[in-house]
Amino acid sequence: MLLSKYLLPTLKEIPREVEIPSHQLMIRSGIMRQLASGIYEWLPLGLRVVHKVEDIVREEMNLIGGQEVSLPAMQPRELWEESGRWDFYGKELIRLKDRNKRDFCLGPTHEEVITDLVRGEVRSYKELPLLLYQFQTKFRDEIRPRFGVIRAREFYMKDAYSFDATDKNAETSYNNVFGAYCKIFQRCGLKFRSVEAQTGAIGGTFSHEFMVIAEAGEEIMVSCKCGYAANLEKAECLPPPKTERKRSGLKKLEEVETKDMKTVGEVGKFLKEKPDKFIKTLVYKIDSECVIVMIRGDHEVNESKVKSYLGVNEIFLADEKTIEEVTGAPLGFAGPVGLKVKCKLLADYSVEGIVNGITGANKKDYHLRNVNMSRDFEVDKVLDLRKVKEGDACPKCGKRLEFSRGIEVGHTFKLGTKYSEALRATFLDKQGKEKYFVMGCYGIGVSRIVAAAIEQSHDQHGIIWPLPIAPFQVLILPVNYEHEKTRAISDRIYEQLESAGQEVLMDDRDERAGVKFKDADLIGIPIRVTVGEKTLAKNMVELKLRGEKEVREIQPDQVQKLITELMKEKED
Ligand SMILES: [Zn+2]
């Protein structure tokens, strides 16, 4: 490919409102452009990377017996009502009506459609196991799209679904996909880790996430030397040891004036008490109902644990008006004692251990001290509702947990019979008995992998592509393409490499050398061949790897041979 003819609009300036390096570099290197918030166009260079990832994924899925299908993005409401997710999915589901006023959605995932297909076509255990997959654009109306394609509203995924006759076979299918996923991420040149994850809106019995390890990653992973690894949402917190829950020396409940002091910090400073004495009280709104969640002042609520306990997909902190209705006080003075409206009260394990604690008094400018659970207020449930934090113990072995950051690029779910039961999808077993399919579902964020690879591999000058997913393998950079000998040698190397099957981009633009070198570093093609007058005088050209400092001088007719060897080396 000749760069003078190629749509590659690189930018010098750092685009505004871009938070992480991969997003910035994807715009600057002409990989993509934003059309609307969370919606992107892939330009030629970017799409080549997408296709590289797609090819690797397809090969590995086929190797474990996957069969490729293509399912519609537009899906009828009725199917989603059968599974119960039309209501459950909430505002993330993009809904629309056709001209006959029939409801549809744009699929964020395809459990309903695939289960419907299989229930209509597969009758017998003899046709199982079945593993179907597809590549497709998915839609999710993110409340806050950010980080480019990492949290986008329209994104490209590979999703797969397994159907088995028994739970044991389903586990084998799960393990097969798990193994294929490990190979896929390795082949893409990514450093990754698999962690236990919550099943969330997909549901099922257990799940794993595959995380690319990256500083700017949105997700926090916790892990332990014993092998335990989970994402922050899933990571369990153990209940405090029994001794901490002992209750003695309970003091008399007391109201204190705390004018204009709303936060744990402000009130704590005034009362000379540490945050761990506070019972932080949060009002959540779920549809039309309110739920009170309490947690110790030095901890944070893990909303995903709250959602999972309540069996809902979305929860929101109540607005000020609702807080006033429920507590009788403005924001900042909520507490579990004397609420105005009856709500469900949930307490994190950490609240149980608080003796003579502090909470809002449900009265403007007042707090209560010496508050004790069971004596002063009752809760509906005490459970694990907090985020793990640095210093916490591993739930498996008790040692200290380690924290790192990552970007989720894959997710596997053991679904069980959740969807086959809801959609009454059955087959006949050996004995001729009707049984529900045991299912699994598996996703890989293809567009996300592109961003994650950049996040993991870049420097201050630009992208450093891992060879297997690089848009081109070689960039030829003639310093001055107008110079006759430079042009002749560059053209010859270009032709030799192309005919050897290598993917080559040649910067034949009439640009200053400085611009060409800057762009070369920015777009990050792994191998650069520089053809310049100075080295040509010695019958040499320069060869440099994007990730390394060393520049080698070689004879022009050695270039193709050396590059072939280099690539073989990288592949092994
Ligand atoms: Zn451990």
Boltz pocket constraint, residues with backbone or C-beta under 6 A from the ligand:
constraints:
  - pocket:
      binder: B
      contacts: [[A, 224], [A, 225], [A, 226], [A, 227], [A, 228], [A, 394], [A, 395], [A, 396], [A, 397], [A, 398], [A, 399]]
      max_distance: 6.0
